[in-house]
Amino acid sequence: MNVIYKTGTQILLLFLILSAASCSKVNYPYQYENPDSLDDGWETIHLDSLDVDTSGIYQLFNQLNEGGHKVHSILLVKDGKLIIEEYYGKYNVYKNHDLRSVTKSVRSILMGIAIDEGFIDSIDDPITKYIQYPVPQKNLDPRKEKITIRHLMTMSSGLDCNDWDPDSRGQEDRIYRQKDWLQYFLNLPMINDPGTISNYCSVGTILAAEVISHASGMAFDDFADQYLFNLLGIENVSWGHTSNREVSASAKRLYMTPRDMAKIGQLILNKGMWNGQQVVSEDWVEESTSRITKITGMDYGYLWWSVPLQVDGDLYMLTAATGNGGQYIFVLPELQMVAAFTGGAYNSQDDKLPFAIMSKVFIKAFKNQ
């Protein structure tokens, strides 16, 4: 995953942003509005009450208001307070959004909770300790018995599963055409020893969710409600998939509002704490968001990315949940900042635009606060 692609809309936007950086604050047609207080756990604050140069922010949203992009929403939280909330097209504060692979990072949190609650003994347990069915029926290999939960969480099972390689037998679109996704996944041939090489593999994370379901004796969505969403006050949430087949709860993707996406980010920023309650252990948050392995050169933890951004010669490391089309949760502890983005730039490099917004606008505005 390359971080920023300067194509199409991004070239124009970056040009305007860079130009704005040298300008004093002026009035733009964009009219900032303080996010509404909705009694949903978020305290809001007016952007202009902060001691920051907002010229780049106003320039950004002035340009976005002219259209020509596929951004659906942008939210920014600073010091635990919601300060920016913008929606485009048919999207609004109450409409939930298909999160695509951001769901993977939420699965990571739920795995930590399953371990905290004692449903799972260790991330280094073999998956066969919790799942008795399905079991491999083809390409039998003793290395399959050594695949652990950790290997699924770091996408290093060793099975021939690489979503970014169209020739991989476990590429996700191929698997989604199968009748039994998990059986097909476990039947794949081994091409590496478990734990040695990480390749981006979506179905492995579905199997990890299935481990949670089997270990807890609960449907995965029910587990998520009881141990995560209810505690964060997340109610407008649903699960679905673009497949026409009947899909198990463990395989479905999340649909969530951007405000609730930001709650997930704030939970990570607060090291697992929400409103004074430890929802997931601090140790799990620190471990799962650390740089454990690499996928195509990018640092990866337990279903969370670590993305470096250079801003005015300084290095900032984003903890990121990412999803096709422009779905992002960004956590930046150094600035006590969380951002949430949704979009519709599916299978397009333009879905990387939020990285440019973070580096050229938000971090730039607040780095010297």
Stockholm file with secondary structure:
# STOCKHOLM 1.0

chainA/1-369         MNVIYKTGTQILLLFLILSAASCSKVNYPYQYENPDSLDDGWETIHLDSLDVDTSGIYQLFNQLNEGGHKVHSILLVKDGKLIIEEYYGKYNVYKNHDLRSVTKSVRSILMGIAIDEGFIDSIDDPITKYIQYPVPQKNLDPRKEKITIRHLMTMSSGLDCNDWDPDSRGQEDRIYRQKDWLQYFLNLPMINDPGTISNYCSVGTILAAEVISHASGMAFDDFADQYLFNLLGIENVSWGHTSNREVSASAKRLYMTPRDMAKIGQLILNKGMWNGQQVVSEDWVEESTSRITKITGMDYGYLWWSVPLQVDGDLYMLTAATGNGGQYIFVLPELQMVAAFTGGAYNSQDDKLPFAIMSKVFIKAFKNQ
#=GR chainA/1-369 SS CCSCCCCTHHHHHHHHHHHHTTSCCCCCSCCCCCCCCCSSSCEECCGGGSSSCCHHHHHHHHHHTTCCSCEEEEEEEETTEEEEEEECTTCCTTCCEECTTHHHHHHHHHHHHHHHTTSSSCTTSBGGGTCCSSCCCSSCCGGGGGCBHHHHHTTCCCBSCCTTCTTCTTCHHHHHTSSSHHHHHHHSCBCSCTTTCCCCCHHHHHHHHHHHHHHHTSCHHHHHIIIIIHHHTCCSEEEECSCSSCCCGGGCEEEECHHHHHHHHHHHHTTTEETTEESSCHHHHHHHTSCCEEETTEEECSSCEEEEEEETTEEEEEEEEEETBTEEEEEEGGGTEEEEEEECBTTSGGGGHHHHHIIIIIHHHHTTC
#=GC SS_cons         CCSCCCCTHHHHHHHHHHHHTTSCCCCCSCCCCCCCCCSSSCEECCGGGSSSCCHHHHHHHHHHTTCCSCEEEEEEEETTEEEEEEECTTCCTTCCEECTTHHHHHHHHHHHHHHHTTSSSCTTSBGGGTCCSSCCCSSCCGGGGGCBHHHHHTTCCCBSCCTTCTTCTTCHHHHHTSSSHHHHHHHSCBCSCTTTCCCCCHHHHHHHHHHHHHHHTSCHHHHHIIIIIHHHTCCSEEEECSCSSCCCGGGCEEEECHHHHHHHHHHHHTTTEETTEESSCHHHHHHHTSCCEEETTEEECSSCEEEEEEETTEEEEEEEEEETBTEEEEEEGGGTEEEEEEECBTTSGGGGHHHHHIIIIIHHHHTTC
//
